[in-house]
């Protein structure tokens, strides 16, 4: 059985439309598995790295942070169906939705407070202008 083809970081970056710097960063975060080194010099990656980078991109599009992705990425590759990973992502997305709804509520309250302050200050300005008009008319 032949060994899987390996690629250098530049080739991996090109295949996944990312940059070598991003790949190294993902390695530091633990998003990409261990790297093979050619003669202790050049990083070499397998097709699994391509699949992981594609999955990372998809999870980022869903709105997951890199920390959240680190928590779920291995689940996709340990479970052939990906169901466990998908369930975890659904939990994360539901939590993000709850947090977003709470922020919307807070922002709506803030808008109401702004409207009240604007109305109060506009009323104060009108009162001062009327007083000045009355004072200058005397």
C-alpha positions as CSV (number, residue, x, y, z in Angstrom):
1,X,0.0,0.0,0.0
2,X,1.6,3.3,-1.1
3,X,2.2,6.1,1.5
4,X,-0.2,9.0,1.2
5,X,1.2,12.0,-0.8
6,X,2.5,14.8,1.3
7,X,2.7,18.4,0.4
8,X,4.6,21.4,1.6
9,X,3.0,24.3,3.4
10,X,2.9,26.5,0.3
11,X,1.0,23.8,-1.6
12,X,-1.4,23.3,1.2
13,X,-2.0,27.0,1.4
14,X,-2.6,27.2,-2.3
15,X,-5.0,24.2,-2.3
16,X,-7.1,25.7,0.6
17,X,-6.8,29.4,-0.4
18,X,-5.2,30.3,2.9
19,X,-1.7,31.5,3.8
20,X,1.3,29.7,5.3
21,X,1.1,32.1,8.3
22,X,-2.5,31.1,8.9
23,X,-1.6,27.4,8.7
24,X,1.2,27.9,11.2
25,X,-1.1,29.8,13.5
26,X,-3.7,27.0,13.3
27,X,-1.0,24.5,14.2
28,X,-0.1,26.6,17.3
29,X,-3.8,26.7,18.3
30,X,-4.1,22.9,17.9
31,X,-6.5,23.1,15.0
32,X,-4.2,21.1,12.7
33,X,-2.6,17.8,13.8
34,X,1.0,17.0,14.1
35,X,3.1,17.9,11.1
36,X,5.7,15.7,9.5
37,X,9.0,17.3,8.8
38,X,11.1,16.5,5.8
39,X,14.7,16.1,7.1
40,X,13.7,18.3,10.1
41,X,13.3,21.3,7.7
42,X,10.1,21.6,5.9
43,X,6.6,21.0,7.1
44,X,4.7,18.3,5.2
45,X,1.0,17.8,5.2
46,X,-1.4,15.1,4.2
47,X,-4.9,15.2,2.7
48,X,-6.3,15.3,6.2
49,X,-4.8,18.7,6.6
50,X,-6.7,19.8,3.5
51,X,-9.9,18.4,4.9
52,X,-9.3,20.1,8.3
53,X,-8.7,23.5,6.8
54,X,-11.8,23.2,4.7
55,X,-13.8,22.3,7.8
56,X,-12.3,25.2,9.7
57,X,-13.3,27.6,6.9
58,X,-16.8,26.2,7.0
59,X,-17.1,26.5,10.7
60,X,-15.8,30.0,10.6
61,X,-18.5,30.9,8.1
62,X,-21.0,29.6,10.6
63,X,-19.7,32.2,13.1
64,X,-17.6,30.0,15.4
65,X,-14.5,31.4,17.0
66,X,-11.2,29.6,16.6
67,X,-11.5,28.5,20.2
68,X,-14.9,27.0,19.6
69,X,-13.6,25.3,16.4
70,X,-10.8,23.8,18.4
71,X,-13.4,22.3,20.7
72,X,-15.3,20.6,17.8
73,X,-12.8,20.0,15.0
74,X,-11.6,16.6,16.2
75,X,-15.1,15.4,16.6
76,X,-15.6,15.6,12.8
77,X,-12.6,13.4,12.2
78,X,-13.1,10.9,15.0
79,X,-16.7,10.2,14.0
80,X,-17.1,9.1,10.3
81,X,-20.7,10.5,10.2
82,X,-19.8,13.8,11.7
83,X,-22.9,13.7,13.8
84,X,-21.2,14.4,17.1
85,X,-19.4,17.4,15.7
86,X,-22.6,18.7,14.1
87,X,-24.5,18.3,17.4
88,X,-21.8,20.3,19.2
89,X,-21.9,23.0,16.6
90,X,-25.7,23.2,16.9
91,X,-25.3,23.7,20.7
92,X,-22.8,26.5,20.1
93,X,-25.0,28.2,17.5
94,X,-28.0,28.0,19.8
95,X,-26.0,29.6,22.6
96,X,-24.8,32.3,20.2
97,X,-28.4,32.9,19.2
98,X,-29.5,33.3,22.9
99,X,-26.6,35.7,23.5
100,X,-27.5,37.7,20.4
101,X,-31.1,37.9,21.4
102,X,-30.0,39.2,24.9
103,X,-27.8,41.8,23.2
104,X,-30.7,42.9,20.9
105,X,-32.9,43.4,24.0
106,X,-30.2,45.5,25.7
107,X,-29.7,47.6,22.5
108,X,-33.5,48.1,22.2
109,X,-33.5,49.4,25.8
110,X,-30.5,51.6,25.0
111,X,-32.3,53.1,22.0
112,X,-35.4,53.9,24.2
113,X,-33.1,55.6,26.7
114,X,-31.5,57.6,23.9
115,X,-34.9,58.7,22.5
116,X,-35.9,59.8,26.0
117,X,-32.7,61.8,26.5
118,X,-33.1,63.4,23.1
119,X,-36.7,64.4,23.8
120,X,-35.8,65.8,27.2
121,X,-32.9,67.8,25.8
122,X,-34.9,69.1,22.8
123,X,-37.6,70.2,25.3
124,X,-35.0,71.9,27.4
125,X,-33.7,73.7,24.3
126,X,-37.2,74.8,23.3
127,X,-37.8,76.2,26.8
128,X,-34.6,78.1,26.8
129,X,-35.2,79.5,23.3
130,X,-38.8,80.6,24.3
131,X,-37.4,82.3,27.5
132,X,-34.7,84.1,25.5
133,X,-37.4,85.2,22.9
134,X,-39.6,86.4,25.7
135,X,-36.7,88.2,27.5
136,X,-35.6,90.0,24.3
137,X,-39.2,91.1,23.6
138,X,-39.5,93.0,26.8
